[in-house]
Amino acid sequence: MMSSEAGTGHSIHLIEAFQDTLWLENGLSEHTIKAYASDLVLFSRWLDPRSLQSAGTEDISKYLALRFREGCSARSGARLLSSLRRFFAHLVEKGFMTANPCANIDSPHTGRLLPASLSEDDVEKLLAAPDVSTTNGYRDRTMLELLYATGLRVTELVTLTLAQLNFRQGVVRVVGKGNKDRLVPVGEEALSWLLSYVENIRPVILGARVTDYLFVTNRASAMTRQAFWHRIKLHANVAGIQKHLSPHTLRHAFATHLLNHGADLRVVQLLLGHSDLSTTQIYTHVAQERLKELHAKFHPRG
């Protein structure tokens, strides 16, 4: 058997040669290459006193099982296996091994990341956070109300013009991805805020200046996506919301809450402007997770 020092030294040599190949042939980022090397060094230490070159399928399976017992997530486990698979493919290509020991090991099922959302109570807190005694606060409240009422993308929201509103029919015409138009109904609450904003607040913010954009700043320019995201974070802080937010959090909440209240998936698809139903189906998983939580909390045998 190879000594501990020899096994470790040989493994380090193999890892360094693998890194050099990645630098020269694959054009990967420094961060990715370091992540590969880190995974390999940790596996090498577990395998010690044997060299990485001696690893077999059983070794890798045992190591993965150990990492999962230690709390490794499925996503991290999949990345680890990817590192090992790529490394051993390199050794096979260079003639150091005859077969890749990872070839018959399936990647852990990682699932699809669920979009960040908010509970209905959290949404109410966020909507109530802006100081509506100020013009900017009233504008922000109107934007949040419209965002939650329609599920618009933030980019769609900040680029809205007055011509896209139809107060009589209670709809907004949205130009989405690929320049595809869709009509989205606006609920009575959001419509009330919107009408008051257009008649009483927007003219004050604009003064004598003129623009077609619906939501404007004190410079008479359209609110930018970045600026509105900054405003959302400020209001979330005021509301005491500790959850991680993204610019699309209210869009996700819109879809999730509709499904939680029995909306048809295809209706939600149309409202969101998804061309493919499979894109919308991710929200059924969010709704199912919520149902599981409620069942576990309230059912006698949950």
C-alpha positions in Angstrom: 0.0 0.0 0.0 1.2 3.5 -0.8 2.4 5.5 2.3 0.3 8.4 3.6 2.8 11.0 2.5 3.2 9.4 -0.9 -0.6 9.0 -1.4 -1.3 12.6 -0.4 1.6 14.0 -2.5 0.6 12.1 -5.5 -3.0 13.2 -5.2 -1.9 16.9 -4.9 0.2 16.5 -8.0 -2.9 15.0 -9.9 -5.1 17.9 -8.7 -2.6 20.5 -9.7 -2.2 19.0 -13.2 -6.0 18.9 -13.5 -6.2 22.6 -12.6 -3.6 23.4 -15.2 -5.7 21.6 -17.8 -8.8 23.5 -16.8 -7.0 26.8 -17.1 -5.5 26.0 -20.5 -8.3 24.1 -22.3 -11.6 25.0 -20.8 -11.5 28.7 -20.1 -13.4 28.3 -16.8 -13.5 31.1 -14.2 -11.0 31.2 -11.4 -13.8 30.7 -8.9 -15.0 27.5 -10.6 -11.5 26.0 -10.9 -10.9 26.7 -7.2 -14.2 25.0 -6.3 -13.2 21.9 -8.2 -9.8 21.8 -6.5 -11.4 22.3 -3.1 -13.8 19.4 -3.6 -10.9 17.2 -4.7 -8.6 18.1 -1.8 -11.4 17.2 0.7 -12.0 13.9 -1.0 -8.2 13.2 -1.1 -8.0 13.8 2.7 -10.8 11.4 3.3 -9.2 8.8 1.0 -5.8 9.2 2.6 -3.4 7.3 2.8 -4.5 6.2 -0.7 -4.0 8.3 -3.8 -7.0 9.6 -5.8 -5.8 7.4 -8.6 -6.8 4.4 -6.6 -10.4 5.5 -5.9 -13.3 3.3 -7.0 -17.0 3.6 -7.3 -17.6 2.3 -3.7 -15.2 4.9 -2.3 -17.1 7.7 -4.0 -20.5 6.4 -3.0 -19.3 6.1 0.7 -17.9 9.6 0.6 -21.1 11.1 -0.9 -23.2 9.2 1.8 -20.9 10.7 4.5 -21.3 14.2 3.2 -25.1 13.9 3.1 -25.1 12.6 6.7 -23.1 15.7 7.6 -25.9 17.9 6.1 -24.7 18.4 2.5 -27.6 19.5 0.4 -28.6 17.8 -2.8 -27.4 20.7 -4.9 -24.0 20.7 -3.2 -23.8 17.0 -3.5 -24.5 17.3 -7.3 -21.7 19.8 -7.6 -19.3 17.6 -5.7 -20.1 14.6 -7.9 -19.7 16.8 -11.0 -16.2 17.8 -9.7 -15.2 14.2 -9.2 -16.7 13.0 -12.5 -14.8 15.6 -14.4 -11.5 15.0 -12.6 -11.6 11.2 -13.1 -12.6 11.7 -16.8 -9.4 13.8 -17.0 -7.4 10.9 -15.5 -8.9 8.4 -17.9 -8.1 10.7 -20.9 -4.4 11.1 -19.7 -4.1 7.3 -19.3 -3.8 7.3 -15.5 -7.0 5.2 -15.1 -8.9 2.8 -17.3 -12.4 3.8 -16.3 -14.2 6.6 -14.6 -15.4 5.4 -11.2 -18.2 8.0 -11.2 -19.7 6.8 -14.5 -22.5 4.7 -12.9 -23.3 7.1 -10.0 -26.5 9.1 -10.5 -26.5 12.8 -9.5 -28.6 13.6 -6.5 -32.1 15.0 -7.4 -31.8 18.7 -6.8 -35.3 19.7 -7.8 -36.1 23.1 -9.1 -35.5 26.1 -6.9 -38.8 27.5 -5.7 -39.2 31.3 -6.2 -39.0 33.5 -3.2 -42.5 34.6 -2.1 -44.3 36.3 0.8 -47.2 35.3 2.9 -50.4 37.3 2.5 -49.8 38.9 5.9 -46.3 40.0 4.8 -47.7 41.4 1.6 -50.2 43.5 3.6 -47.3 44.8 5.8 -45.2 45.7 2.8 -48.1 47.5 1.1 -48.8 49.5 4.2 -45.1 50.5 4.7 -44.8 53.6 2.4 -45.7 57.0 3.9 -48.6 58.0 1.7 -48.6 61.5 3.2 -45.7 62.2 0.8 -45.9 62.2 -2.9 -43.1 59.6 -3.3 -44.6 57.4 -0.7 -48.0 57.5 -2.4 -46.4 56.7 -5.7 -44.5 53.8 -4.1 -47.7 52.4 -2.5 -49.5 52.6 -5.9 -46.7 50.8 -7.6 -46.7 48.0 -5.0 -50.5 47.7 -5.2 -50.4 47.4 -9.0 -47.5 45.0 -8.9 -49.2 42.7 -6.5 -52.6 43.1 -8.2 -51.3 42.2 -11.7 -48.1 40.1 -11.3 -46.2 42.3 -13.7 -42.5 42.0 -14.1 -40.7 45.0 -12.5 -39.4 46.1 -15.9 -43.0 45.9 -17.3 -44.2 48.1 -14.3 -41.6 50.8 -14.6 -42.0 51.2 -18.4 -45.8 51.6 -18.3 -47.2 54.6 -20.0 -50.5 56.4 -19.5 -51.8 55.0 -22.8 -51.5 51.5 -21.5 -54.1 52.1 -18.8 -57.9 51.6 -19.4 -59.7 52.8 -16.2 -63.1 52.2 -17.7 -62.4 48.5 -18.4 -60.1 48.1 -15.4 -57.2 46.6 -17.4 -53.6 47.4 -18.2 -52.1 46.6 -21.5 -48.6 45.1 -20.9 -45.8 44.7 -23.4 -43.9 41.7 -22.2 -41.0 39.6 -23.4 -40.7 39.3 -27.1 -42.8 42.5 -27.5 -45.9 40.3 -26.8 -49.0 42.3 -25.6 -51.3 41.0 -23.0 -54.3 42.5 -21.1 -54.2 42.1 -17.4 -57.1 43.0 -15.1 -56.5 45.3 -12.2 -58.4 44.8 -9.0 -60.6 47.5 -7.5 -58.2 48.3 -4.7 -55.2 48.8 -7.0 -57.4 50.6 -9.5 -58.5 53.1 -6.8 -54.9 53.8 -5.8 -53.9 54.2 -9.4 -56.7 56.6 -10.3 -55.9 58.8 -7.3 -52.2 58.7 -8.2 -52.8 59.7 -11.8 -55.2 62.5 -10.9 -53.6 64.0 -7.7 -50.1 62.8 -7.2 -48.4 62.4 -10.5 -49.1 66.0 -11.6 -47.5 67.3 -8.4 -44.3 65.2 -8.9 -44.1 66.4 -12.6 -44.9 70.0 -12.1 -44.7 71.7 -15.5 -42.7 68.9 -17.0 -44.3 66.3 -19.4 -43.7 62.6 -19.9 -45.7 59.7 -21.1 -44.4 57.4 -18.4 -46.8 56.4 -15.6 -44.5 56.2 -12.6 -42.1 59.2 -12.5 -39.4 60.6 -10.3 -38.8 64.2 -9.1 -36.6 64.6 -12.2 -39.6 63.8 -14.5 -38.0 60.6 -15.7 -39.3 57.1 -15.5 -38.6 55.2 -12.3 -35.8 52.7 -13.0 -35.9 49.0 -12.1 -32.9 49.5 -9.8 -34.3 52.5 -8.1 -37.7 50.8 -7.5 -35.9 47.7 -6.1 -34.0 50.0 -3.7 -37.4 51.5 -2.6 -38.8 48.0 -2.1 -36.0 47.1 0.3 -36.5 50.3 2.2 -40.2 49.6 2.7 -39.6 46.0 3.6 -37.2 47.2 6.3 -39.9 49.5 7.6 -42.4 46.6 7.6 -40.0 44.4 9.5 -39.9 41.8 6.8 -36.8 39.6 7.3 -37.2 37.3 4.4 -34.9 37.5 1.4 -36.6 39.6 -1.3 -36.0 39.8 -5.0 -37.4 42.3 -7.6 -39.9 39.6 -8.6 -41.1 38.7 -5.0 -44.5 40.3 -5.5 -44.9 38.7 -8.9 -44.2 35.3 -7.2 -46.6 36.2 -4.4 -49.3 37.2 -6.9 -49.1 33.8 -8.7 -48.8 31.7 -5.5 -51.7 33.4 -3.7 -53.9 33.0 -6.8 -53.2 29.3 -6.9 -53.7 29.0 -3.1 -57.2 30.4 -3.6 -58.1 28.0 -6.3 -57.2 29.8 -9.6 -56.7 27.7 -12.7 -53.1 27.2 -13.7 -53.8 28.3 -17.3 -55.3 31.6 -16.1 -52.2 32.3 -14.1 -50.1 31.5 -17.1 -52.0 34.1 -19.2 -51.8 36.7 -16.5 -48.0 36.2 -16.0 -47.4 36.2 -19.7 -45.7 32.8 -19.8 -45.5 31.3 -23.2 -45.0 27.8 -21.8 -47.2 26.3 -19.2 -44.3 24.4 -17.7 -42.8 27.8 -16.6 -45.9 28.5 -14.6 -46.1 25.0 -13.1 -43.3 25.9 -10.7 -45.9 27.9 -8.7 -47.9 24.7 -8.1 -44.9 23.4 -6.1 -44.9 26.6 -4.1 -48.6 26.2 -3.4 -48.1 22.5 -2.5 -45.4 23.4 0.0 -47.8 25.9 1.7 -50.5 23.1 1.8 -47.9 20.8 3.4 -47.1 23.4 6.0 -50.7 23.9 6.9 -51.4 20.2 7.0 -48.4 19.6 9.3 -49.4 22.5 11.6 -53.2 21.8 11.9 -53.9 18.2 11.1 -54.1 15.9 14.2 -51.8 13.4 12.4 -49.8 16.0 10.5 
